Amino acid sequence: MAKAPPSISDYALVRRQFQIFERALKKFKGDVGLWLQYIQVAKKEGARALVGRITAR
């Protein structure tokens, strides 16, 4: 069975994950584990530019 190309909703789910991480990091700036999880999720999703912006903070 061939894999279908990504749809708009696939991108929306990933963006929503990133938004949730951003809100959590505003509230818990010192939580290193949360930062590392955010970086792992961004890497897994292939968001190289976002990984760079996260690590620069």
N, C-alpha and C positions, 0 to 999 in steps of 0.2 A: 504494500500500500504506500503510495507516494505521500510525502509530507506536504501539506498545504503551505503556501507562502504566508508570512505573518500578516495578520489583519490589524486594523486600527485598534481594536480592543486589546490586542496583545501589547501594543505600545502603551495604551492607557493604563494597563495594570502595572507595568514597570514604572511609569511616571508616578503613579499613585504610591508605590513603594518608596520611591525617592522622596516624595513630599512628606510622607509619614516620618521617614528618617530625619529630614530637615527640621520638622516640628519637634521631634524628640530631642534632637541635639541642641535646639534653642533652649529647651528646658533643662537638659542634663549635659551641660558643656563639658564637665569633667569626667564623664563616663567613658573611659578608654575602650572598654569592651563594645560599647555601642558604636564608637567610631570605627573599630575594626570590622564589626559586622557590616556596616554601611559600605566600607571599602570592598569587602568580600562580595557583597551583592552587586555592587557596581562592576567589579571585574567579571563576575559570572555573566552579567547581562551585556558585556562588551562595551561598556561606557568608559572608554579610555580617557576622554577629556574630563569627565566627571571625577574619575579617580585622581587625576592630577590636581583638580581644584580642591578636592577633599583633603588630600595630603598636604597641600600648601597652607591650609588653615592652621 
